[in-house]
Amino acid sequence: MENYTNRLGTLKLAIDDFRNTLLFQSHETEDVFHKLIEKHPILLDVYGSCESKPKLHYPDGELSPIGKTYVEPDFIVSYADQSYKLVELERASKNVATKQGQPRAEVGQAAFQTAEWVHYIREHYNQIRTRYPGIHTKCKTSLIMSRSTQSSFNNVADINRYKEIIIQQYNVDEFLTYDDLFYRACTAYTVLTGLSPHGI
């Protein structure tokens, strides 16, 4: 009962902080949201364990195809079943589409980073197998950027359909706006407050 109440309180505090960030700091760099999620990892995922900016190093003497010594997701979410989610954050203020309707360059750049991580895991699983067992077979990618209220779209339904196209074009598993992430947390809180611990 006490643990249930504590988790519920933690989620409520996280939602309040998230709401204030969206209202007053959504024009800032993605670092603002990174620090928010570091403080409240429950916002990113209720079920997983979140690790911030893990460095995945290439073996000594070897570089990535574009010369990097390591790759670094913004977050890796680890689940109890040894599955994982790799998360890339971009600015909330960035629009997803140009006036002509094509994805903006920032979308492609962010998606390329997720592809770099997947490529690293496939080529160098032995480097991280102790740290992330099974990540080479059970790993998803998530890209979070922009707002659902961005001016490129007439309504939320339009941007939701557009996100489906981005997922297909860039081969990412999940594409969310910061509003999507906020509403997910709110939904989780609503569901949890509707559960009676005495009935568990």
N, CA, C and O of each residue as an XYZ file, in Angstrom:
800
protein
N       0.823     -1.201      0.000
C       0.000      0.000      0.000
C       0.864      1.261      0.000
O       0.612      2.205     -0.748
N       1.904      1.253      0.871
C       2.784      2.409      0.944
C       3.553      2.599     -0.354
O       3.697      3.726     -0.827
N       4.050      1.510     -0.935
C       4.789      1.592     -2.192
C       3.890      2.099     -3.314
O       4.317      2.911     -4.135
N       2.652      1.623     -3.352
C       1.686      2.066     -4.359
C       1.472      3.575     -4.256
O       1.499      4.285     -5.261
N       1.261      4.055     -3.033
C       1.016      5.482     -2.811
C       2.230      6.308     -3.192
O       2.091      7.381     -3.778
N       3.427      5.818     -2.864
C       4.652      6.534     -3.202
C       4.837      6.646     -4.716
O       5.204      7.706     -5.222
N       4.584      5.554     -5.435
C       4.736      5.565     -6.888
C       3.730      6.516     -7.530
O       4.048      7.225     -8.485
N       2.528      6.520     -6.995
C       1.499      7.410     -7.517
C       1.880      8.871     -7.286
O       1.691      9.718     -8.158
N       2.415      9.151     -6.108
C       2.864     10.507     -5.806
C       4.029     10.930     -6.678
O       4.109     12.081     -7.106
N       4.936      9.994     -6.940
C       6.081     10.261     -7.818
C       5.619     10.615     -9.228
O       6.125     11.557     -9.838
N       4.652      9.852     -9.740
C       4.126     10.110    -11.078
C       3.408     11.450    -11.139
O       3.547     12.175    -12.124
N       2.642     11.794    -10.107
C       1.932     13.079    -10.083
C       2.912     14.245    -10.089
O       2.709     15.221    -10.812
N       3.969     14.152     -9.292
C       4.986     15.207     -9.262
C       5.669     15.338    -10.620
O       5.930     16.447    -11.086
N       5.957     14.198    -11.254
C       6.594     14.209    -12.575
C       5.694     14.879    -13.608
O       6.166     15.667    -14.428
N       4.409     14.570    -13.570
C       3.458     15.166    -14.512
C       3.383     16.675    -14.319
O       3.339     17.424    -15.295
N       3.368     17.123    -13.074
C       3.315     18.567    -12.802
C       4.554     19.266    -13.346
O       4.449     20.338    -13.943
N       5.727     18.667    -13.146
C       6.968     19.248    -13.675
C       6.963     19.260    -15.199
O       7.409     20.222    -15.823
N       6.456     18.189    -15.786
C       6.390     18.079    -17.243
C       5.464     19.166    -17.807
O       5.792     19.823    -18.795
N       4.315     19.341    -17.168
C       3.360     20.365    -17.626
C       4.002     21.747    -17.615
O       3.851     22.508    -18.571
N       4.711     22.076    -16.548
C       5.365     23.382    -16.448
C       6.451     23.547    -17.496
O       6.629     24.634    -18.044
N       7.178     22.469    -17.777
C       8.222     22.533    -18.797
C       7.625     22.784    -20.172
O       8.155     23.584    -20.942
N       6.530     22.110    -20.487
C       5.861     22.313    -21.775
C       5.314     23.737    -21.891
O       5.348     24.336    -22.966
N       4.817     24.266    -20.791
C       4.224     25.605    -20.816
C       5.267     26.709    -20.940
O       5.063     27.686    -21.659
N       6.389     26.547    -20.233
C       7.328     27.665    -20.100
C       8.705     27.450    -20.714
O       9.472     28.404    -20.848
N       9.037     26.204    -21.092
C      10.390     25.953    -21.579
C      10.439     25.119    -22.857
O      11.500     24.604    -23.211
N       9.331     24.979    -23.546
C       9.323     24.115    -24.732
C      10.148     24.692    -25.878
O      10.445     23.980    -26.837
N      10.524     25.972    -25.798
C      11.370     26.595    -26.821
C      12.857     26.336    -26.569
O      13.695     26.658    -27.412
N      13.183     25.760    -25.420
C      14.576     25.530    -25.050
C      15.143     24.306    -25.792
O      14.431     23.638    -26.541
N      16.423     24.029    -25.569
C      17.067     22.873    -26.205
C      16.547     21.584    -25.589
O      15.880     21.594    -24.554
N      16.866     20.471    -26.246
C      16.395     19.178    -25.743
C      17.006     18.829    -24.385
O      16.506     17.943    -23.692
N      18.086     19.519    -23.999
C      18.712     19.245    -22.713
C      17.759     19.506    -21.548
O      17.852     18.859    -20.505
N      16.846     20.457    -21.732
C      15.851     20.742    -20.697
C      14.981     19.510    -20.451
O      14.687     19.161    -19.308
N      14.571     18.857    -21.544
C      13.735     17.674    -21.412
C      14.547     16.467    -20.959
O      14.036     15.590    -20.262
N      15.809     16.431    -21.358
C      16.666     15.340    -20.894
C      16.796     15.383    -19.374
O      16.679     14.356    -18.706
N      17.036     16.563    -18.837
C      17.173     16.708    -17.385
C      15.857     16.399    -16.679
O      15.851     15.831    -15.587
N      14.746     16.773    -17.306
C      13.428     16.460    -16.743
C      13.239     14.952    -16.626
O      12.771     14.459    -15.600
N      13.604     14.215    -17.682
C      13.429     12.760    -17.668
C      14.443     12.090    -16.745
O      14.133     11.083    -16.109
N      15.650     12.645    -16.668
C      16.617     12.130    -15.692
C      16.061     12.240    -14.280
O      16.223     11.328    -13.468
N      15.409     13.354    -13.992
C      14.819     13.581    -12.676
C      13.602     12.693    -12.442
O      13.374     12.199    -11.338
N      12.822     12.502    -13.515
C      11.584     11.723    -13.430
C      11.553     10.648    -14.521
O      10.781     10.774    -15.472
N      12.360      9.607    -14.413
C      12.392      8.584    -15.473
C      11.059      7.879    -15.681
O      10.838      7.261    -16.721
N      10.176      7.970    -14.701
C       8.853      7.362    -14.835
C       8.070      7.986    -15.995
O       7.137      7.373    -16.513
N       8.446      9.202    -16.404
C       7.789      9.855    -17.543
C       8.078      9.119    -18.843
O       7.235      9.054    -19.738
N       9.267      8.572    -18.931
C       9.672      7.893    -20.162
C       9.048      6.513    -20.249
O       8.616      6.082    -21.318
N       9.005      5.829    -19.126
C       8.422      4.498    -19.121
C       8.077      4.080    -17.695
O       8.928      4.117    -16.806
N       6.841      3.688    -17.487
C       6.384      3.278    -16.155
C       6.971      1.926    -15.764
O       7.147      1.638    -14.580
N       7.274      1.091    -16.771
C       7.646     -0.296    -16.504
C       9.140     -0.558    -16.522
O       9.602     -1.509    -15.892
N       9.910      0.266    -17.233
C      11.324     -0.028    -17.427
C      12.240      0.752    -16.510
O      11.810      1.647    -15.782
N      13.505      0.397    -16.560
C      14.558      1.090    -15.836
C      15.354      1.932    -16.830
O      15.864      1.404    -17.818
N      15.465      3.235    -16.578
C      16.058      4.154    -17.544
C      17.502      4.505    -17.198
O      17.821      4.820    -16.052
N      18.361      4.444    -18.200
C      19.763      4.819    -18.056
C      20.058      5.980    -18.998
O      19.771      5.911    -20.193
N      20.630      7.042    -18.450
C      20.885      8.252    -19.228
C      22.258      8.238    -19.876
O      23.266      7.963    -19.226
N      22.280      8.539    -21.163
C      23.505      8.721    -21.949
C      24.560      7.627    -21.736
O      25.706      7.940    -21.413
N      24.197      6.360    -21.911
C      25.209      5.305    -21.828
C      26.125      5.332    -23.053
O      25.642      5.414    -24.182
N      27.415      5.265    -22.844
C      28.365      5.256    -23.959
C      28.615      3.813    -24.402
O      28.996      2.959    -23.601
N      28.394      3.563    -25.682
C      28.655      2.248    -26.264
C      29.931      2.363    -27.093
O      29.910      2.861    -28.219
N      31.035      1.898    -26.528
C      32.350      2.106    -27.143
C      32.651      1.042    -28.196
O      32.309     -0.130    -28.038
N      33.296      1.482    -29.267
C      33.812      0.550    -30.264
C      35.066     -0.119    -29.711
O      35.745      0.448    -28.855
N      35.377     -1.316    -30.194
C      36.603     -1.991    -29.730
C      37.837     -1.137    -30.019
O      37.834     -0.317    -30.937
N      38.867     -1.334    -29.241
C      40.114     -0.578    -29.423
C      40.606     -0.687    -30.858
O      40.689     -1.777    -31.423
N      40.929      0.462    -31.434
C      41.460      0.486    -32.789
C      40.398      0.473    -33.866
O      40.724      0.466    -35.053
N      39.129      0.469    -33.474
C      38.050      0.432    -34.460
C      37.145      1.644    -34.279
O      36.879      2.076    -33.157
N      36.681      2.181    -35.389
C      35.786      3.333    -35.365
C      34.483      2.993    -36.062
O      34.385      1.992    -36.772
N      33.493      3.829    -35.854
C      32.224      3.676    -36.570
C      32.432      4.018    -38.043
O      33.481      4.554    -38.398
N      31.467      3.724    -38.908
C      31.614      4.063    -40.328
C      31.856      5.549    -40.582
O      32.381      5.918    -41.632
N      31.471      6.417    -39.615
C      31.716      7.853    -39.803
C      32.747      8.376    -38.796
O      32.814      9.578    -38.540
N      33.546      7.470    -38.227
C      34.698      7.879    -37.440
C      34.482      8.080    -35.953
O      35.328      8.687    -35.296
N      33.401      7.603    -35.407
C      33.155      7.766    -33.976
C      33.822      6.646    -33.173
O      33.941      5.513    -33.641
N      34.259      6.989    -31.945
C      34.818      5.982    -31.048
C      33.729      5.340    -30.182
O      33.946      4.278    -29.601
N      32.584      5.969    -30.098
C      31.445      5.420    -29.359
C      30.155      6.052    -29.864
O      30.172      7.116    -30.482
N      29.043      5.387    -29.594
C      27.720      5.971    -29.853
C      27.024      6.116    -28.508
O      27.364      5.428    -27.545
N      26.041      7.020    -28.447
C      25.457      7.371    -27.148
C      23.974      7.695    -27.275
O      23.626      8.826    -27.616
N      23.097      6.742    -27.013
C      21.667      7.051    -26.954
C      21.392      8.038    -25.825
O      22.145      8.095    -24.853
N      20.331      8.806    -25.946
C      19.945      9.675    -24.833
C      19.520      8.841    -23.624
O      19.866      9.148    -22.484
N      18.766      7.787    -23.901
C      18.371      6.860    -22.829
C      18.305      5.443    -23.379
O      17.961      5.227    -24.541
N      18.640      4.484    -22.526
C      18.301      3.090    -22.786
C      17.339      2.653    -21.688
O      17.643      2.773    -20.501
N      16.193      2.153    -22.088
C      15.214      1.633    -21.138
C      15.339      0.112    -21.138
O      15.229     -0.529    -22.183
N      15.569     -0.456    -19.961
C      15.715     -1.906    -19.816
C      14.483     -2.469    -19.117
O      13.993     -1.901    -18.141
N      13.990     -3.597    -19.633
C      12.803     -4.228    -19.077
C      13.151     -5.564    -18.436
O      14.212     -6.132    -18.696
N      12.258     -6.054    -17.606
C      12.507     -7.279    -16.851
C      12.690     -8.498    -17.748
O      13.354     -9.459    -17.358
N      12.106     -8.468    -18.949
C      12.206     -9.621    -19.855
C      13.432     -9.543    -20.769
O      13.508    -10.240    -21.781
N      14.391     -8.687    -20.399
C      15.613     -8.482    -21.189
C      15.306     -7.977    -22.599
O      15.928     -8.392    -23.576
N      14.341     -7.080    -22.674
C      14.119     -6.304    -23.891
C      14.481     -4.854    -23.579
O      14.600     -4.471    -22.415
N      14.657     -4.046    -24.642
C      15.218     -2.717    -24.455
C      14.587     -1.721    -25.427
O      14.069     -2.088    -26.482
N      14.650     -0.447    -25.031
C      14.237      0.640    -25.918
C      15.348      1.688    -25.921
O      15.803      2.123    -24.863
N      15.781      2.089    -27.119
C      16.788      3.130    -27.274
C      16.087      4.420    -27.664
O      15.314      4.443    -28.622
N      16.351      5.496    -26.927
C      15.578      6.731    -27.067
C      16.454      7.889    -27.505
O      17.519      8.128    -26.935
N      16.000      8.603    -28.518
C      16.644      9.828    -28.986
C      15.693     11.000    -28.745
O      14.539     10.972    -29.174
N      16.185     12.026    -28.057
C      15.411     13.246    -27.823
C      15.888     14.359    -28.742
O      17.087     14.531    -28.960
N      14.939     15.110    -29.276
C      15.248     16.311    -30.038
C      14.434     17.473    -29.456
O      13.636     17.278    -28.539
N      14.635     18.651    -29.980
C      13.951     19.823    -29.436
C      12.436     19.736    -29.589
O      11.923     19.254    -30.599
N      11.742     20.209    -28.575
C      10.276     20.287    -28.654
C       9.851     21.375    -29.635
O       8.756     21.320    -30.195
N      10.712     22.355    -29.841
C      10.359     23.481    -30.711
C      10.557     23.188    -32.197
O      10.184     24.001    -33.042
N      11.136     22.043    -32.518
C      11.386     21.717    -33.926
C      10.117     21.219    -34.610
O       9.414     20.354    -34.087
N       9.835     21.773    -35.777
C       8.756     21.228    -36.594
C       9.228     19.952    -37.280
O      10.413     19.790    -37.570
N       8.301     19.066    -37.529
C       8.623     17.793    -38.170
C       8.674     17.930    -39.685
O       9.516     17.314    -40.338
N       7.768     18.742    -40.248
C       7.632     18.814    -41.705
C       7.939     20.214    -42.233
O       7.752     21.213    -41.538
N       8.412     20.264    -43.469
C       8.591     21.538    -44.165
C       7.234     22.034    -44.662
O       6.231     21.330    -44.539
N       7.203     23.231    -45.216
C       5.956     23.772    -45.772
C       5.461     22.930    -46.938
O       4.263     22.884    -47.219
N       6.393     22.264    -47.616
C       6.031     21.408    -48.747
C       5.556     20.027    -48.295
O       5.015     19.258    -49.090
N       5.762     19.719    -47.008
C       5.267     18.455    -46.484
C       6.307     17.375    -46.274
O       6.001     16.328    -45.705
N       7.550     17.613    -46.731
C       8.585     16.603    -46.524
C       9.107     16.685    -45.088
O       9.048     17.745    -44.466
N       9.620     15.563    -44.558
C      10.234     15.607    -43.232
C      11.429     16.566    -43.239
O      12.200     16.598    -44.197
N      11.572     17.329    -42.186
C      12.699     18.244    -42.078
C      14.004     17.465    -41.873
O      13.991     16.308    -41.453
N      15.118     18.116    -42.175
C      16.422     17.455    -42.080
C      16.684     16.925    -40.676
O      17.334     15.893    -40.513
N      16.180     17.629    -39.658
C      16.407     17.209    -38.273
C      15.820     15.825    -37.993
O      16.361     15.073    -37.182
N      14.715     15.489    -38.664
C      14.100     14.174    -38.474
C      15.039     13.095    -38.996
O      15.272     12.085    -38.332
N      15.573     13.318    -40.191
C      16.500     12.354    -40.776
C      17.764     12.205    -39.960
O      18.277     11.097    -39.801
N      18.275     13.323    -39.436
C      19.490     13.266    -38.623
C      19.266     12.461    -37.344
O      20.110     11.657    -36.949
N      18.123     12.687    -36.707
C      17.804     11.954    -35.474
C      17.597     10.473    -35.762
O      18.057      9.619    -35.003
N      16.911     10.168    -36.851
C      16.679      8.770    -37.215
C      17.996      8.080    -37.560
O      18.173      6.897    -37.270
N      18.922      8.819    -38.179
C      20.234      8.245    -38.492
C      20.963      7.830    -37.216
O      21.640      6.803    -37.190
N      20.825      8.625    -36.167
C      21.473      8.275    -34.906
C      20.923      6.962    -34.353
O      21.685      6.129    -33.861
N      19.613      6.773    -34.431
C      19.045      5.510    -33.945
C      19.558      4.339    -34.781
O      19.791      3.248    -34.258
N      19.734      4.572    -36.085
C      20.269      3.522    -36.954
C      21.717      3.191    -36.579
O      22.127      2.032    -36.638
N      22.489      4.214    -36.192
C      23.866      3.983    -35.743
C      23.891      3.053    -34.538
O      24.731      2.156    -34.464
N      22.978      3.260    -33.597
C      22.948      2.419    -32.392
C      22.636      0.974    -32.741
O      23.282      0.049    -32.249
N      21.638      0.794    -33.598
C      21.244     -0.563    -33.985
C      22.390     -1.253    -34.714
O      22.654     -2.433    -34.484
N      23.070     -0.523    -35.591
C      24.211     -1.066    -36.324
C      25.317     -1.475    -35.361
O      25.917     -2.539    -35.513
N      25.586     -0.629    -34.370
C      26.599     -0.948    -33.367
C      26.237     -2.240    -32.630
O      27.079     -3.122    -32.465
N      24.996     -2.344    -32.194
C      24.568     -3.513    -31.415
C      24.708     -4.790    -32.237
O      25.125     -5.823    -31.713
N      24.365     -4.725    -33.506
C      24.464     -5.913    -34.361
C      25.914     -6.322    -34.610
O      26.230     -7.510    -34.682
N      26.792     -5.327    -34.740
C      28.195     -5.643    -35.038
C      29.027     -5.933    -33.794
O      30.013     -6.667    -33.869
N      28.642     -5.367    -32.654
C      29.511     -5.425    -31.474
C      28.750     -5.845    -30.218
O      29.004     -5.337    -29.126
N      27.829     -6.766    -30.385
C      27.055     -7.228    -29.233
C      27.956     -7.775    -28.129
O      27.661     -7.604    -26.946
N      29.055     -8.434    -28.510
C      29.954     -8.997    -27.498
C      30.522     -7.937    -26.559
O      30.884     -8.238    -25.422
N      30.598     -6.689    -27.040
C      31.116     -5.601    -26.214
C      30.157     -5.255    -25.069
O      30.583     -4.750    -24.030
N      28.865     -5.526    -25.262
C      27.873     -5.059    -24.285
C      26.961     -6.177    -23.777
O      25.988     -5.894    -23.077
N      27.242     -7.417    -24.105
C      26.326     -8.510    -23.781
C      26.161     -8.704    -22.279
O      25.090     -9.104    -21.822
N      27.210     -8.426    -21.504
C      27.086     -8.539    -20.047
C      26.231     -7.414    -19.484
O      25.455     -7.607    -18.548
N      26.388     -6.250    -20.068
C      25.662     -5.055    -19.607
C      24.209     -5.072    -20.046
O      23.321     -4.686    -19.286
N      23.962     -5.524    -21.287
C      22.604     -5.555    -21.833
C      22.345     -6.912    -22.490
O      22.297     -7.001    -23.717
N      22.181     -7.959    -21.699
C      21.977     -9.287    -22.296
C      20.705     -9.344    -23.145
O      19.629     -8.931    -22.714
N      20.860     -9.862    -24.353
C      19.722    -10.032    -25.249
C      19.329     -8.820    -26.059
O      18.352     -8.869    -26.806
N      20.072     -7.723    -25.927
C      19.685     -6.483    -26.611
C      19.762     -6.624    -28.135
O      19.090     -5.889    -28.858
N      20.567     -7.552    -28.619
C      20.718     -7.715    -30.066
C      19.477     -8.342    -30.712
O      19.303     -8.256    -31.927
N      18.623     -8.965    -29.914
C      17.419     -9.594    -30.478
C      16.125     -8.910    -30.054
O      15.102     -9.035    -30.726
N      16.173     -8.176    -28.921
C      14.945     -7.532    -28.428
C      15.213     -6.067    -28.116
O      15.379     -5.671    -26.963
N      15.247     -5.281    -29.179
C      15.580     -3.868    -29.044
C      14.697     -3.033    -29.968
O      14.555     -3.350    -31.149
N      14.108     -1.976    -29.434
C      13.297     -1.051    -30.230
C      13.890      0.355    -30.129
O      14.607      0.681    -29.183
N      13.570      1.175    -31.131
C      14.050      2.553    -31.145
C      12.886      3.517    -31.022
O      11.797      3.270    -31.539
N      13.136      4.627    -30.325
C      12.097      5.628    -30.110
C      12.683      7.017    -30.348
O      13.759      7.343    -29.845
N      11.975      7.820    -31.110
C      12.382      9.191    -31.413
C      11.319     10.143    -30.868
O      10.139     10.030    -31.201
N      11.753     11.085    -30.025
C      10.820     12.032    -29.399
C      11.247     13.445    -29.775
O      12.372     13.862    -29.501
N      10.338     14.171    -30.403
C      10.626     15.550    -30.790
C       9.335     16.296    -31.109
O       8.299     15.674    -31.342
N       9.392     17.610    -31.121
C       8.325     18.483    -31.573
C       7.118     18.483    -30.627
O       7.135     17.858    -29.567
N       6.072     19.203    -31.045
C       4.819     19.282    -30.304
C       3.674     18.891    -31.231
O       3.757     19.079    -32.445
N       2.631     18.361    -30.666
C       1.457     17.999    -31.473
C       0.728     19.233    -31.984
O      -0.129     19.135    -32.863
N       1.066     20.392    -31.435
C       0.425     21.652    -31.825
C       1.208     22.402    -32.894
O       0.877     23.546    -33.202
N       2.242     21.783    -33.469
C       3.085     22.484    -34.426
C       2.276     22.983    -35.622
O       1.248     22.407    -35.979
N       2.756     24.055    -36.226
C       2.006     24.754    -37.264
C       1.953     24.016    -38.595
O       1.186     24.405    -39.476
N       2.740     22.970    -38.765
C       2.763     22.256    -40.041
C       1.485     21.465    -40.297
O       1.233     21.041    -41.425
N       0.678     21.263    -39.258
C      -0.487     20.396    -39.390
C      -1.749     21.109    -38.918
O      -1.708     21.975    -38.044
N      -2.872     20.720    -39.522
C      -4.146     21.342    -39.174
C      -4.693     20.843    -37.847
O      -5.349     21.594    -37.125
N      -4.431     19.584    -37.519
C      -4.976     19.019    -36.286
C      -4.134     17.814    -35.857
O      -3.226     17.386    -36.568
N      -4.459     17.280    -34.676
C      -3.709     16.150    -34.116
C      -3.822     14.914    -35.000
O      -2.871     14.142    -35.120
N      -4.990     14.726    -35.622
C      -5.176     13.561    -36.492
C      -4.189     13.594    -37.650
O      -3.655     12.555    -38.038
N      -3.943     14.780    -38.207
C      -2.986     14.907    -39.308
C      -1.582     14.510    -38.883
O      -0.901     13.771    -39.593
N      -1.150     14.999    -37.729
C       0.218     14.675    -37.303
C       0.335     13.207    -36.932
O       1.395     12.615    -37.134
N      -0.707     12.606    -36.403
C      -0.651     11.176    -36.089
C      -0.484     10.341    -37.359
O       0.266      9.365    -37.362
N      -1.169     10.712    -38.423
C      -1.015     10.004    -39.695
C       0.378     10.234    -40.263
O       0.978      9.327    -40.839
N       0.891     11.452    -40.099
C       2.227     11.778    -40.611
C       3.291     10.990    -39.867
O       4.274     10.558    -40.469
N       3.106     10.795    -38.558
C       4.064     10.020    -37.770
C       4.156      8.581    -38.278
O       5.227      7.975    -38.240
N       3.057      8.048    -38.742
C       3.081      6.701    -39.318
C       3.983      6.640    -40.545
O       4.696      5.659    -40.754
N       3.946      7.698    -41.354
C       4.806      7.758    -42.543
C       6.275      7.839    -42.137
O       7.122      7.177    -42.736
N       6.579      8.646    -41.123
C       7.957      8.774    -40.647
C       8.484      7.439    -40.149
O       9.621      7.068    -40.439
N       7.662      6.721    -39.402
C       8.065      5.408    -38.885
C       8.417      4.466    -40.025
O       9.394      3.721    -39.950
N       7.609      4.507    -41.085
C       7.872      3.643    -42.237
C       9.109      4.095    -43.008
O       9.930      3.272    -43.412
N       9.236      5.396    -43.210
C      10.346      5.894    -44.025
C      11.699      5.681    -43.358
O      12.667      5.291    -44.011
N      11.763      5.940    -42.047
C      13.052      5.920    -41.360
C      13.294      4.645    -40.546
O      14.335      4.503    -39.904
N      12.343      3.734    -40.577
C      12.503      2.439    -39.912
C      12.793      2.595    -38.417
O      13.636      1.890    -37.861
N      12.082      3.530    -37.775
C      12.111      3.615    -36.320
C      10.854      2.925    -35.799
O       9.847      2.833    -36.502
N      10.924      2.443    -34.561
C       9.786      1.698    -34.025
C       8.720      2.609    -33.428
O       7.547      2.242    -33.352
N       9.139      3.802    -33.006
C       8.199      4.694    -32.322
C       8.595      6.136    -32.581
O       9.771      6.490    -32.494
N       7.617      6.964    -32.898
C       7.851      8.396    -33.078
C       6.805      9.135    -32.251
O       5.606      9.013    -32.500
N       7.267      9.902    -31.263
C       6.365     10.602    -30.355
C       6.683     12.091    -30.324
O       7.836     12.490    -30.487
N       5.661     12.907    -30.116
C       5.887     14.300    -29.740
C       5.959     14.353    -28.211
O       5.619     13.387    -27.528
N       6.399     15.477    -27.696
C       6.433     15.617    -26.237
C       5.027     15.629    -25.647
O       4.825     15.232    -24.499
N       4.055     16.085    -26.437
C       2.673     16.019    -25.974
C       2.212     14.565    -25.842
O       1.498     14.217    -24.902
N       2.625     13.724    -26.788
C       2.299     12.294    -26.694
C       2.837     11.715    -25.390
O       2.143     10.982    -24.687
N       4.081     12.055    -25.083
C       4.711     11.527    -23.874
C       3.976     12.019    -22.625
O       3.772     11.271    -21.669
N       3.585     13.293    -22.657
C       2.851     13.868    -21.524
C       1.500     13.177    -21.338
O       1.132     12.827    -20.217
N       0.770     12.980    -22.421
C      -0.549     12.352    -22.321
C      -0.443     10.892    -21.883
O      -1.333     10.387    -21.198
N       0.622     10.219    -22.267
C       0.833      8.848    -21.802
C       0.977      8.811    -20.281
O       0.394      7.961    -19.608
N       1.761      9.746    -19.759
C       1.946      9.804    -18.311
C       0.630     10.121    -17.603
O       0.323      9.544    -16.559
N      -0.141     11.041    -18.178
C      -1.437     11.392    -17.590
C      -2.387     10.197    -17.611
O      -3.120      9.962    -16.651
N      -2.371      9.451    -18.704
C      -3.226      8.261    -18.812
C      -2.834      7.225    -17.775
O      -3.694      6.617    -17.139
N      -1.528      7.026    -17.606
C      -1.053      6.069    -16.601
C      -1.519      6.480    -15.209
O      -1.929      5.638    -14.410
N      -1.453      7.781    -14.923
C      -1.885      8.268    -13.610
C      -3.386      8.055    -13.417
O      -3.827      7.652    -12.340
N      -4.161      8.324    -14.455
C      -5.604      8.135    -14.372
C      -5.958      6.682    -14.104
O      -6.828      6.382    -13.286
N      -5.272      5.782    -14.802
C      -5.531      4.348    -14.610
C      -5.152      3.918    -13.197
O      -5.893      3.187    -12.539
N      -3.984      4.383    -12.738
C      -3.516      3.975    -11.409
C      -4.412      4.513    -10.297
O      -4.663      3.817     -9.313
N      -4.891      5.740    -10.444
C      -5.763      6.290     -9.407
C      -7.114      5.600     -9.391
O      -7.835      5.668     -8.396
N      -7.463      4.934    -10.485
C      -8.721      4.197    -10.530
C      -8.623      2.806     -9.935
O      -9.629      2.113     -9.781
N      -7.390      2.396     -9.595
C      -7.191      1.068     -8.995
C      -7.203      1.193     -7.473
O      -6.591      2.103     -6.912
N      -7.875      0.311     -6.837
C      -7.882      0.305     -5.377
C      -6.838     -0.692     -4.870
O      -6.944     -1.884     -5.155
N      -5.841     -0.231     -4.132
C      -4.837     -1.152     -3.597
C      -5.457     -2.247     -2.717
O      -4.905     -3.341     -2.603
N      -6.595     -1.949     -2.102
C      -7.223     -2.936     -1.226
C      -7.766     -4.123     -2.017
O      -8.020     -5.192     -1.462
N      -7.943     -3.913     -3.354
C      -8.465     -4.993     -4.168
C      -7.388     -5.830     -4.818
O      -7.685     -6.799     -5.515
N      -6.126     -5.459     -4.592
C      -5.013     -6.171     -5.210
C      -4.604     -7.371     -4.357
O      -3.679     -8.098     -4.717
